Amino acid sequence: MATAAAEALGLLWGWLWSGRFWLPQNVSWADLEGPGDGYGYPRARHVLSVFPLAAGLFSVRMLFERFIAKPCALRIGIEDSAVYQVESNVTLEKVFTSISKYPDEKRLKGLSKQLDWDVRKIQCWFRHRRNQDKPPTLTKFCESMWRFTFYFCIFCYGVRFLWSMPWLWDTRQCWYNYPYQPLSRELYYYYLTQLAFYWSLVFSQFIDVKRKDFLMMFMHHLIAVTLISFSYINNMVRVGAIILCLHDSADSLLEAAKLANYARQERLCNTLFVIFGAAFMVTRLGIFPLWILNTTLFESWEIIGPFPSWWLFNGLLLILQMLHVIWSYLIARTAFKALVRGKVTYPGGISPGSVPSALFSPPSSFLCLVAAGQSHPLHVSKDDRSDVESSSEEDETTHTNNLSGSSSSNGANCMNGRMGGSHLAEEQGTCKAAGNLHFGASPRIHSCD
C-alpha cells in the first residue's frame, strides 16, 4: 500500500514538474539551461529562496513598526492605550460567545434578574467585553504604515524600471520569443521581493488584526503567491510584473487613507478615499480586464498558443478578476446604502464631504452617517486591509433594533451624540440619555462609568 502511494506521488510529482505542463510544445527544461543574458532564465529553485527573504521582510516589519511607525503614531496623538479587562463572569461570557455580543432588551432584563445586576451594568460589561477583543488604534496604524511604506516603495521601483521596457507599451512583446526571455536584474529582484512579501502576508495574517474578510484575503494572498510562483517558473514574468505594478498602484492609496483615518484627519482621509476608489475601479475593472486579460488570453493564444500551465495561469487570473468584481460590488453597495440612509434617515444632515467618502470608501471602512444633524463619515470606521472587508448586516441591523428598543423603554442604551444607528457609537462610551433617543435628536450625555 505504501509502495503504491509512493509511486502515485512520484508520478504526480513528475507530471507536476514536467516540461509538457509548464512549457509550450517543442520546448523542454534543457532548452532553458543556458545562462542567457543578465540573470539567465528563471529557475524553480529561485522560488524556494524567497522563504528566507520573507522571514527577513517580517523581521524588518517588526523593527519598522517598533522604531518608526509607533513613534510616528504617538507623535501625532494616537494613544498607546491598554486593553480594559472586564470582570470575569461565566454567565455573561457564555452569552457573549455563544448567543449574542449585542443582547436585546429582553435578554438584558433576564440576565439582570439572574445575576442581580443592574441592566446598565450589564450593558457596560458587554461594551467593555467587545472592546477587549478589539485591537487598539495604535496597532492598526502601525500595520497600515508598514503596508503603505512597502506598497509605495515597490510601486515606485516597479514604475521606474517598467517605464523603459517596450513590453509595457506593447503587450504583444510579452510573448515574442517566449519562453527564451532572460531576466534582467531589476525584474529578478522585483519579482522575488513581491513573492516574499506576499508569503509574509500569508503567515502574518494569523497574528495581524482579525478582519471580517479574513478568508477572502487569505484566498487572495494564496492566489497571489500561486500566480507569482507559476508565472516565474514558466517565465511569464513580463506580464506578471505589469500585473503586480497595476495592483500596487491602488493598494498604497488605501493604506494612506486608513492612516489618515486613524490620525483623525478627516478631510485628508476623504480625499484619499476618493482617489483610491477611482484608482481601484479604473485598474481592477478597466485596465486589468481590457489590457491584462486581453494579452494573456488572446494575444498569447495567437502568438504562442495554449499549453497546460497557460490554462492554469489564466484560470487564476480569472479568479482574481472575480474577486475584483466582488470587492467593487461591496464598494458600490456601501455607496448605495450611504446615499439611501443619508436621504431618508438624515434629511438635511448630510454634508458634501460625506458623499465622496461613502461612494469611494471600501466596505472595510464603513462610513458612519451621523445623528444630531451632523455628518462625521469617518469618525469611527471599521478597518480593512486591505484592501476591502465585507459588511456585517447582522451586527448592523440587529444592534440598531437594540438601540431603539432599549432607549425607548428605559433610556439606558448607548449613544455618543455624534452617531446613531450603529454599534460603533456604543464603543465610544455607554451613556445614559435623558429622554427618548432617536435619529436627529440631541440628547444630554452622562458618563456611564
C-alpha positions in Angstrom: 0.0 0.0 0.0 2.8 2.4 1.0 4.7 1.5 -2.2 1.7 2.2 -4.4 1.1 5.5 -2.7 4.8 6.4 -3.1 4.7 5.5 -6.8 1.5 7.6 -7.3 3.1 10.5 -5.5 6.2 10.1 -7.7 4.1 10.1 -10.9 2.2 13.2 -9.7 5.5 15.0 -8.8 7.0 14.0 -12.2 3.9 15.3 -14.0 3.8 18.5 -12.0 7.4 19.4 -13.0 7.0 18.0 -16.5 8.1 20.3 -19.2 4.9 19.4 -21.1 2.9 21.0 -18.3 5.0 24.2 -17.8 6.3 24.9 -21.3 4.9 25.3 -24.8 5.2 22.5 -27.3 8.7 21.6 -28.5 10.3 23.3 -25.5 12.0 21.4 -22.7 13.7 22.4 -19.4 17.0 21.5 -21.1 16.4 24.3 -23.6 16.4 26.8 -20.7 19.6 25.6 -19.0 21.7 28.1 -20.8 22.7 31.2 -18.9 21.1 33.6 -21.4 21.7 37.3 -20.7 21.5 39.1 -17.4 20.3 36.8 -14.7 19.6 34.0 -17.1 16.2 32.2 -17.2 14.0 31.7 -14.2 14.6 28.5 -12.2 12.2 26.7 -9.9 14.8 26.8 -7.1 14.7 30.5 -7.1 11.2 30.3 -5.7 12.5 28.4 -2.7 14.9 31.2 -1.9 12.1 33.6 -1.1 11.3 32.0 2.3 14.4 33.4 4.0 13.7 36.7 2.3 10.1 36.5 3.5 11.4 35.9 7.1 13.7 38.8 6.6 10.9 41.1 5.5 8.8 40.1 8.5 11.7 40.9 10.8 12.1 44.3 9.1 8.4 44.8 9.6 8.7 44.2 13.3 11.6 46.7 13.6 9.8 49.2 11.4 6.6 49.1 13.5 8.5 49.3 16.7 11.0 52.0 16.0 9.4 54.0 13.2 5.6 53.5 12.9 4.9 53.6 16.7 6.9 56.8 17.4 5.1 58.4 14.4 1.7 57.4 15.8 2.5 58.7 19.3 3.8 61.9 17.8 0.5 62.6 16.0 -1.5 61.9 19.1 -2.6 58.2 18.8 -2.5 56.8 22.3 -0.9 53.6 23.4 -4.0 52.6 25.4 -4.1 49.5 27.5 -6.9 47.0 26.9 -9.5 47.1 29.6 -10.0 43.7 31.2 -13.7 43.1 32.1 -14.8 41.4 35.3 -14.9 37.7 34.9 -18.4 36.3 34.7 -19.2 32.8 33.4 -22.8 33.5 32.6 -22.2 36.7 30.6 -19.2 35.2 28.8 -21.3 32.3 27.7 -24.0 34.7 26.3 -21.3 36.7 24.6 -19.5 33.8 22.9 -22.5 31.6 22.1 -25.6 33.7 21.7 -25.0 37.4 21.0 -22.5 40.2 21.5 -25.4 42.6 21.5 -28.1 41.2 23.7 -31.6 42.7 23.2 -33.7 44.3 26.0 -35.5 41.1 26.9 -32.3 39.2 27.4 -30.7 42.1 29.3 -33.6 42.0 31.8 -33.4 38.3 32.1 -29.7 38.5 32.9 -30.3 41.3 35.3 -32.7 39.1 37.3 -30.4 36.1 37.1 -27.3 37.9 38.2 -28.9 40.5 40.4 -27.1 43.2 38.4 -28.4 46.5 37.1 -29.2 46.4 33.4 -26.9 49.3 32.8 -24.1 47.5 34.5 -24.6 44.5 32.1 -24.6 46.8 29.1 -21.3 48.3 30.3 -19.9 44.7 30.7 -20.8 43.8 27.1 -19.4 47.0 25.8 -16.1 46.5 27.6 -16.1 42.9 26.5 -16.4 43.9 22.9 -13.7 46.5 23.2 -11.5 43.9 24.9 -11.4 41.9 21.6 -10.6 45.0 19.5 -7.0 45.9 18.8 -6.0 49.4 19.7 -5.8 52.1 17.0 -2.0 52.2 17.5 -1.7 48.6 16.4 -3.8 49.1 13.3 -1.9 52.3 12.5 1.5 50.5 12.7 0.3 47.7 10.4 -1.1 50.1 7.8 2.0 52.2 7.9 4.2 49.2 7.1 2.0 48.1 4.3 1.8 51.7 2.9 5.6 52.0 3.0 6.1 48.7 1.2 3.4 49.2 -1.4 4.6 52.8 -2.2 8.3 51.9 -2.4 7.7 48.7 -4.5 5.3 50.6 -6.8 7.8 53.4 -7.4 10.5 50.8 -8.1 8.3 48.9 -10.5 7.2 52.1 -12.4 10.9 53.2 -12.6 12.1 50.1 -14.4 8.9 49.2 -16.3 8.7 52.6 -17.8 11.7 51.9 -20.1 10.5 48.4 -21.1 9.0 48.1 -24.6 6.6 45.3 -23.4 4.9 47.7 -21.1 3.6 49.8 -24.0 3.2 46.9 -26.5 2.0 43.8 -24.6 2.4 41.6 -27.6 6.2 41.7 -26.8 5.5 39.8 -23.6 5.1 36.7 -25.9 7.5 37.2 -28.7 10.4 34.7 -28.4 8.7 33.1 -25.4 10.0 31.4 -23.3 13.5 32.5 -24.3 13.3 35.8 -22.4 16.2 36.2 -20.0 15.7 38.0 -16.7 17.1 41.5 -16.1 18.5 42.3 -12.7 15.6 44.7 -11.9 13.0 42.2 -12.9 14.6 39.5 -10.9 14.7 41.5 -7.7 11.2 43.0 -8.2 9.6 39.6 -8.7 11.2 37.8 -5.8 10.7 40.7 -3.4 7.0 40.7 -4.3 6.7 37.0 -3.8 8.5 37.1 -0.5 6.2 39.9 0.7 3.0 38.0 -0.2 4.4 34.9 1.6 4.9 37.1 4.7 1.3 38.3 4.4 0.1 34.8 4.3 1.7 33.9 7.6 1.4 37.3 9.3 -2.4 37.3 8.6 -2.8 34.9 11.6 -1.3 37.3 14.0 -2.5 40.6 12.5 -5.7 42.4 13.3 -8.5 40.0 12.5 -10.9 41.3 9.8 -14.2 40.2 8.6 -12.8 39.3 5.1 -10.1 37.0 6.6 -11.0 34.1 4.4 -11.3 36.3 1.3 -8.0 38.0 1.9 -6.3 34.6 2.7 -7.6 33.3 -0.6 -6.3 36.5 -2.3 -2.9 36.1 -0.8 -2.7 32.4 -1.8 -3.8 33.2 -5.3 -1.2 35.9 -5.5 1.6 33.6 -4.3 0.5 30.9 -6.7 0.3 33.3 -9.6 3.7 34.9 -8.9 5.3 31.5 -8.4 3.8 29.9 -11.5 4.4 32.9 -13.7 8.0 33.0 -12.6 8.7 29.2 -13.1 7.3 29.3 -16.7 8.9 32.7 -17.4 5.7 34.7 -17.8 7.4 37.4 -15.7 6.9 40.3 -18.2 3.1 40.3 -18.0 3.4 39.3 -14.3 5.4 42.4 -13.5 2.8 44.6 -15.1 0.0 42.9 -13.1 1.9 43.4 -9.8 2.6 47.1 -10.5 -1.0 47.6 -11.5 -2.3 46.3 -8.2 0.3 48.2 -6.1 -1.0 51.5 -7.6 -4.2 51.4 -5.6 -3.1 49.4 -2.5 -0.8 52.2 -1.3 -3.7 54.7 -1.6 -5.9 52.6 0.6 -3.3 52.3 3.3 -2.7 56.0 3.2 -6.4 56.7 3.6 -6.5 54.4 6.6 -3.5 56.2 8.2 -5.3 59.5 7.8 -8.4 58.0 9.4 -6.6 56.7 12.4 -4.9 60.1 12.8 -8.4 61.7 12.6 -7.5 63.8 9.6 -11.0 63.5 8.1 -10.6 65.8 5.1 -7.4 64.2 4.0 -8.9 60.7 4.6 -12.0 61.6 2.4 -9.7 62.9 -0.3 -7.5 59.8 -0.3 -10.6 57.5 -0.3 -11.9 59.3 -3.4 -8.6 58.9 -5.2 -8.4 55.2 -4.0 -11.9 54.5 -5.2 -11.2 55.9 -8.6 -7.9 54.1 -8.9 -9.5 50.8 -7.8 -12.3 51.0 -10.3 -10.0 52.1 -13.2 -7.3 49.5 -12.5 -9.4 46.5 -11.5 -12.4 46.9 -13.7 -10.9 48.8 -16.6 -7.2 48.2 -17.2 -6.9 44.7 -15.8 -9.6 43.0 -18.0 -9.2 45.2 -21.1 -5.4 45.2 -21.1 -4.0 42.4 -19.0 -6.6 39.7 -19.6 -6.7 40.7 -23.3 -3.0 39.9 -23.7 -2.9 36.8 -21.5 -6.0 35.2 -23.1 -6.0 36.4 -26.7 -2.6 37.8 -27.7 -0.7 34.9 -26.1 -3.1 32.4 -27.8 -2.3 34.0 -31.1 1.5 34.1 -30.7 2.4 31.1 -28.6 -0.8 29.0 -28.3 -2.2 27.4 -25.2 -0.5 24.7 -23.1 -1.3 23.2 -19.6 0.2 25.9 -17.4 -1.2 28.6 -19.7 -4.7 27.4 -18.7 -3.8 27.4 -15.1 -2.3 30.9 -15.2 -5.3 32.3 -16.9 -7.7 30.5 -14.7 -6.1 32.1 -11.6 -6.2 35.5 -13.3 -10.0 35.0 -13.9 -10.5 34.1 -10.2 -8.6 37.2 -9.3 -10.9 39.2 -11.5 -13.9 37.7 -9.8 -12.5 38.9 -6.5 -12.1 42.4 -8.1 -15.8 42.3 -9.1 -16.9 41.2 -5.6 -14.9 44.0 -4.0 -16.3 46.5 -6.4 -19.8 45.3 -5.7 -19.2 45.8 -2.0 -17.9 49.3 -2.6 -21.0 50.1 -4.7 -23.3 48.6 -2.2 -21.8 50.6 0.6 -22.2 53.8 -1.5 -25.8 53.0 -2.2 -26.6 52.3 1.5 -24.9 55.6 2.5 -26.8 57.6 -0.1 -30.2 56.0 0.9 -29.6 56.5 4.6 -28.4 60.0 4.0 -31.6 60.8 2.0 -34.2 59.0 4.2 -32.8 58.9 7.7 -31.0 62.2 7.9 -32.8 64.8 5.9 -30.7 67.9 5.6 -28.0 66.4 7.7 -25.5 65.2 5.1 -22.6 67.4 4.4 -21.0 67.4 0.9 -17.9 65.7 2.2 -19.8 62.6 3.4 -20.9 61.6 -0.1 -17.5 61.1 -1.7 -16.4 59.1 1.3 -19.4 56.9 1.1 -19.1 56.5 -2.6 -15.4 55.5 -2.7 -14.5 54.0 0.7 -14.1 50.2 0.8 -16.6 48.2 2.7 -14.0 47.7 5.4 -14.2 51.4 6.3 -17.9 51.7 6.6 -18.8 55.3 6.9 -21.0 56.2 9.8 -23.6 58.8 9.0 -24.4 60.8 12.0 -27.3 61.6 14.2 -27.9 65.1 15.7 -27.8 66.8 12.3 -24.1 66.2 11.8 -22.1 64.3 9.3 -19.0 62.6 10.5 -18.5 59.8 8.0 -15.1 58.6 9.1 -15.3 59.3 12.8 -15.1 55.6 13.7 -14.5 53.3 10.8 -14.0 49.6 10.6 -10.6 48.5 9.5 -9.6 46.8 6.3 -6.6 45.5 4.8 -6.9 46.0 2.6 -7.9 46.2 0.6 -11.6 45.5 1.4 -13.7 43.9 4.1 -17.3 42.7 3.7 -20.0 44.3 5.8 -21.8 42.6 8.6 -25.5 43.0 8.1 -26.4 41.1 11.2 -24.3 43.3 13.5 -25.6 46.5 11.9 -29.3 45.8 11.8 -29.6 43.8 15.0 -27.9 46.4 17.2 -29.8 49.2 15.6 -33.0 47.5 16.8 -31.5 47.0 20.2 -30.6 50.7 20.4 -34.1 51.9 19.5 -35.8 49.3 21.7 -34.0 49.7 24.9 -33.6 53.5 24.6 -37.3 54.0 24.2 -38.1 51.8 27.2 -35.6 52.9 29.8 -33.2 55.4 28.2 -30.2 53.4 29.2 -28.8 52.5 25.9 -25.6 53.9 24.5 -25.3 56.9 22.1 -22.5 59.3 22.0 -24.4 62.2 20.5 -22.4 62.1 17.2 -23.5 58.8 15.8 -26.7 56.8 15.6 -27.9 53.5 14.2 -24.6 51.7 14.6 -23.0 49.7 17.3 -19.8 51.7 16.6 -21.3 54.5 18.5 -21.6 52.4 21.6 -17.9 51.7 21.7 -17.3 55.3 22.4 -19.0 55.1 25.8 -22.1 53.7 27.3 -24.2 56.7 28.2 -27.5 57.4 29.8 -29.6 59.9 27.8 -32.3 62.0 29.3 -35.4 61.4 27.3 -36.1 59.3 24.2 -33.1 58.8 21.8 -33.8 58.9 18.1 -32.1 60.0 14.9 -31.7 63.7 14.7 -32.1 64.2 18.5 -29.6 66.0 20.7 -29.7 64.0 24.0 -27.9 65.1 27.1 -24.9 62.8 27.7 -23.9 61.4 31.0 -21.0 59.2 31.9 -21.5 55.5 32.3 -18.5 54.7 34.5 
